[in-house]
Amino acid sequence: MTRTTATPTRSAPALPEEVDRLLRRMRLPYLRAAAPDVIATAKAQRWDPAEVLRVLINEEVIGRDAATRRLRRKTANLPTGKTLATWRGDESSITTATQQALATLEWIGRAENLAVSGPSGTGKSHFVEALAHQAIEADLRVAWFTLETLTGTIARAKADGSTARTVTRICRADLIVVDDIGMLPAGQDAAEAFYRIVDAAYERRSIAVTSNIHPSGFDTLMPKTLATATVDRLLHHAHLDHHPGRLPPPTASPHRQGSEDLDLTPTRRSPGHQHGILLSAQTEKRRPSNRTSSCPLTWGRSSSARDRRRRRRDSPGRRPRGWGTVW
């Protein structure tokens, strides 16, 4: 059934005073605002009374939904207002299929988590904030924190003994975001606050985190015991995306220019570290022509058997023949 909209008239009569008073008492502000135009249009077009009632109630529902989204966006404390409309997905290292799957928000309905890691400037916070705005538009509740603000919130709750109530209030949100983990040192208080939220939301709410290091390296930021327990719960049901960004083109050192050929090969050191560069130089070109042995201690010297025996005999750490281990 198509939606019927009221056409505003130039001189829509005001509502009777009694009707206006009742609508104010019933707290129907959007219906009261739309009623004069709807009633005038209904008279001119001879609407069915049920259709008039449907249009008026629909206006109230639309107005309340919009007000709820504005309130949730304000209480979510989102930092910059970036949405998917300003997100340049073709320039991100996150695959298009992953971006589209996350934008459906089905993972929030399944209480799954999201961890996005990588160096600064790769769009981690932008993408997660865009998903948060998308969640609010889908009538979901969002709570946005940095690790520092989350630590302060839990610390204030500990001071007045309301830690459990504060954690419960935070976990009422359908999506809890903790941004920029690893930008500042995290002590015992930060690790404890982060663990409390992850543990309380485990398999009940979705948590999205952004960090400049892989979650497996969180033990370098916080005490290992808390880091292990936190990451275990965080990544149990999680979508993990680690993108290192783009490496700058290698530049040759002026001291080595022309003296060696370097093979610059990106290599993954470990899950907890960013991509590095493996410098595999062709060392054969750097060796002097007078080297007669592959051992660096004998370059430029004779490597006869007699010289090798003399060096072993005269070495200061050599034990006399016949020494053994006493058990």
C-alpha positions, 0 to 999 in steps of 0.5 A, spaced: 500 500 500 502 506 498 503 511 503 499 517 503 502 524 504 498 530 506 499 536 502 500 543 506 495 548 504 496 555 505 491 556 510 490 550 514 485 551 520 488 550 527 486 545 531 480 546 536 483 548 543 480 542 546 483 537 541 490 541 542 490 540 549 488 533 549 494 532 544 499 535 548 497 531 554 498 525 550 505 527 548 503 527 541 507 533 538 509 530 531 501 528 530 499 535 533 504 539 528 502 535 522 494 534 524 492 541 521 495 540 514 492 532 514 485 534 516 485 540 511 488 535 505 483 529 508 477 534 507 479 536 500 480 529 497 475 526 501 479 521 505 476 515 509 477 516 516 481 510 517 486 513 512 486 520 516 488 516 522 493 512 519 497 518 516 496 522 523 499 516 527 505 514 521 507 522 522 508 521 530 512 514 529 516 517 524 518 523 528 519 519 534 524 515 530 528 521 528 528 524 535 530 517 538 536 517 533 538 524 534 538 522 541 542 516 540 547 519 536 548 524 541 549 519 547 553 515 543 559 520 543 561 519 536 567 523 535 567 526 528 560 524 524 564 520 519 559 516 515 559 511 509 557 516 505 564 519 506 568 513 506 572 511 500 572 504 500 576 503 493 582 506 497 582 501 503 586 495 504 579 492 507 576 487 501 570 490 498 566 483 500 568 484 507 566 492 507 559 490 504 558 484 509 560 488 515 555 494 513 549 489 513 550 489 521 548 482 521 554 481 525 551 485 531 545 481 531 549 475 532 553 479 538 560 478 534 566 482 535 570 486 530 577 488 531 581 492 526 588 493 526 594 497 522 598 503 522 595 510 523 592 513 517 589 507 514 582 509 516 580 504 522 577 509 526 573 512 520 570 505 518 568 503 525 565 510 526 561 509 519 559 502 521 556 506 528 552 511 524 549 505 520 547 502 526 544 508 529 540 509 523 538 501 524 535 503 531 541 500 534 544 503 540 552 505 540 557 507 546 563 510 543 570 510 548 577 511 547 581 506 552 583 513 556 575 515 556 573 508 558 578 508 564 576 514 566 569 512 566 570 505 570 575 509 575 569 514 577 565 508 578 570 505 582 570 511 587 563 511 589 562 504 588 558 503 582 562 499 578 557 494 576 552 499 575 556 502 570 558 496 566 551 494 566 549 501 563 555 501 558 553 494 556 546 496 554 548 498 548 548 494 542 555 496 539 561 498 544 566 501 540 573 502 544 578 506 539 585 507 538 588 502 543 595 502 543 596 510 542 598 511 549 601 506 554 596 502 558 597 500 565 593 496 570 587 501 571 586 501 563 587 493 562 582 492 568 577 497 565 577 494 558 577 487 561 571 488 565 567 491 558 569 485 554 567 480 559 561 483 561 559 483 553 562 476 552 556 473 547 551 478 549 553 484 545 558 486 540 565 490 541 569 493 536 576 495 537 581 499 533 588 499 534 595 500 531 597 493 533 595 486 532 590 484 538 595 478 539 600 484 541 596 487 547 600 483 552 606 489 550 601 494 552 598 491 559 599 486 564 599 479 560 594 476 565 589 481 563 591 481 556 590 474 555 584 473 558 581 479 554 584 477 547 581 470 548 574 473 549 574 478 544 577 474 538 572 468 540 567 470 536 570 476 532 571 479 525 579 480 525 582 485 519 589 487 520 591 491 514 599 494 514 597 500 509 602 501 504 609 501 505 613 507 502 618 506 496 625 504 498 630 509 498 638 507 497 643 509 502 648 514 499 653 510 503 651 504 499 649 506 493 653 502 487 656 498 492 651 492 493 644 490 490 638 490 495 632 485 495 627 489 498 622 484 500 616 485 505 615 480 510 610 478 516 614 478 522 609 475 527 602 476 528 603 482 533 608 486 529 607 490 523 610 488 516 617 489 516 622 489 510 627 484 509 634 486 507 637 480 503 644 483 500 648 480 496 654 479 500 658 476 495 660 482 492 662 486 498 668 481 500 675 483 498 678 479 493 684 477 497 679 473 502 681 465 501 676 462 506 669 463 508 670 464 515 670 472 517 676 470 522 681 468 516 679 473 511 686 475 508 690 470 511 692 463 509 688 457 511 692 451 511 691 446 516 697 448 520 695 455 521 688 452 523 691 447 528 696 453 531 690 458 532 686 452 536 692 451 540 693 458 542 686 460 543 685 462 551 679 459 552 681 452 550 681 446 555 687 442 555 687 435 552 684 430 557 679 434 561 672 431 562 666 432 565 665 430 572 659 427 574 
